[in-house]
Structures are given as C-alpha cells and as structure tokens.
Amino acid sequence: MTINLDELSIDELEKLIKQAEAALEKKRKAELKNAQAVLEKMAKELGVDPQDLLKGAGDKKKPTRKKTAAKKKAGVRKPAKVKYRDPANSGNTWTGRGKRPLWLQAALENGAKLEDFAV
C-alpha cells in the first residue's frame, strides 16, 4: 500500500495521521492482549498465578560488573613522587618510572651507584 502524500491537503493529512494513530493503538492493544494470553497459558502450565510471574519484574537491579585491576576509574592522576635527585643540580629528578634520564645514565657510567641519588 502506497499513498502519495504530496497530493493530499493539510486536512486530509491530519485525518490520515489520526486514522493511523488509532490503527496503531488498536494493534498495540491486540498485541498486549495476545501477550497476556500467552503469559496466562504459561502460568497455568507451571501451576502459578500470572500475577506472581510479574511481581519481581520491575524490582530487578542492573547487573553489576566486577572491577578488574586493568580497568580503573578514569580521572586525574597524581604526579609520581620523586625517588632520585641529582646532588649537583636539584632540578634534575626522576621518579623511577620510564627510561632513565641522561644525567643519571652519565653518572652511573662514571661509577656512581643508583642508591647515591635516592631521595
């Protein structure tokens, strides 16, 4: 069924909309009645009251997911604490994370120990 809506007047379109809404409501009621009949049949087969099947339906909680170590709450991270500092220049610091800075690599190559720079 195809209706050319371009040929209809405003009044005809409004009438068509009302008829479509009424037909839609009628179909929804028929589907609901059919679903109720199916529910009652199933309840009868199980030997339960149909109302008992519906009692807990609206009370269900959403399933919760377990938080894993890999998934953390997103947010602002605190900067890591400084673990190593250059005694010659206090502006040179390292948290111990990531690649060693050049100033520390050079000092270690010259015979210094990592513990010498610990804060």
C-alpha positions as CSV (number, residue, x, y, z in Angstrom):
1,M,0.0,0.0,0.0
2,T,1.5,3.3,-1.1
3,I,-0.1,6.7,-0.6
4,N,1.2,9.7,-2.4
5,L,1.3,12.2,0.4
6,D,2.2,15.1,-1.8
7,E,-1.3,15.1,-3.4
8,L,-3.1,15.3,0.0
9,S,-4.3,18.5,1.5
10,I,-3.4,19.5,5.1
11,D,-6.8,18.4,6.3
12,E,-6.5,15.1,4.6
13,L,-3.0,14.6,6.0
14,E,-4.3,15.4,9.5
15,K,-7.2,12.9,9.1
16,L,-4.8,10.3,7.8
17,I,-2.5,10.8,10.8
18,K,-5.4,10.4,13.2
19,Q,-6.5,7.2,11.5
20,A,-3.0,5.9,11.6
21,E,-2.7,6.6,15.3
22,A,-6.0,4.9,16.0
23,A,-5.0,1.9,14.0
24,L,-1.6,1.8,15.8
25,E,-3.3,1.9,19.2
26,K,-5.7,-0.8,18.2
27,K,-2.8,-3.1,17.1
28,R,-0.9,-2.4,20.3
29,K,-3.9,-3.3,22.4
30,A,-4.3,-6.5,20.4
31,E,-0.6,-7.4,20.9
32,L,-0.9,-6.7,24.6
33,K,-4.0,-8.9,24.8
34,N,-2.1,-11.7,22.9
35,A,0.9,-11.4,25.3
36,Q,-1.4,-11.6,28.3
37,A,-3.0,-14.8,26.9
38,V,0.4,-16.4,26.3
39,L,1.5,-15.4,29.9
40,E,-1.7,-16.8,31.4
41,K,-1.2,-20.1,29.4
42,M,2.4,-20.4,30.6
43,A,1.4,-19.7,34.2
44,K,-1.3,-22.3,34.0
45,E,1.2,-24.8,32.7
46,L,3.5,-24.0,35.6
47,G,0.7,-24.1,38.1
48,V,1.3,-20.5,39.2
49,D,-0.7,-17.3,39.4
50,P,0.1,-15.0,36.4
51,Q,0.5,-12.1,38.9
52,D,3.2,-14.0,40.7
53,L,5.3,-14.0,37.5
54,L,5.1,-10.3,37.2
55,K,5.7,-9.3,40.9
56,G,9.5,-9.1,40.7
57,A,9.8,-7.9,37.1
58,G,10.1,-4.2,37.9
59,D,12.4,-4.7,41.0
60,K,15.4,-6.2,39.2
61,K,18.6,-4.4,39.7
62,K,21.0,-3.9,36.9
63,P,23.8,-6.5,36.8
64,T,27.0,-5.1,38.2
65,R,30.3,-5.8,36.6
66,K,33.3,-6.7,38.7
67,K,36.0,-4.1,38.6
68,T,39.3,-5.6,37.5
69,A,42.7,-4.3,38.2
70,A,43.1,-3.4,34.5
71,K,40.0,-1.2,34.5
72,K,40.4,1.7,36.8
73,K,38.2,4.7,37.2
74,A,39.3,7.4,34.8
75,G,40.4,10.7,36.4
76,V,43.3,13.0,37.1
77,R,46.4,11.2,38.2
78,K,48.7,12.5,41.0
79,P,52.2,13.0,39.8
80,A,54.6,10.3,40.9
81,K,56.9,11.0,43.9
82,V,60.5,11.8,43.1
83,K,62.7,8.9,44.1
84,Y,66.0,10.1,42.7
85,R,67.6,13.6,42.6
86,D,70.9,14.9,41.2
87,P,73.0,16.3,44.1
88,A,74.8,18.7,41.7
89,N,71.5,20.1,40.3
90,S,68.4,19.7,42.4
91,G,66.3,20.4,39.3
92,N,67.3,17.0,37.8
93,T,64.9,14.5,39.3
94,W,63.5,11.0,38.3
95,T,60.5,9.1,39.7
96,G,62.0,5.7,38.8
97,R,59.4,5.2,36.1
98,G,60.2,5.0,32.4
99,K,63.6,5.4,30.8
100,R,66.5,6.7,33.0
101,P,67.3,10.4,32.3
102,L,70.6,11.3,30.6
103,W,72.0,12.9,33.7
104,L,71.5,9.7,35.7
105,Q,72.9,7.5,32.9
106,A,76.0,9.6,32.7
107,A,76.6,9.5,36.4
108,L,76.1,5.7,36.5
109,E,78.6,5.3,33.7
110,N,81.1,7.3,35.6
111,G,80.9,4.8,38.5
112,A,78.2,6.2,40.7
113,K,75.6,3.9,42.3
114,L,71.8,4.4,41.9
115,E,71.4,4.5,45.7
116,D,73.6,7.6,45.8
117,F,70.8,9.5,44.2
118,A,67.9,8.2,46.3
119,V,65.8,10.9,48.0
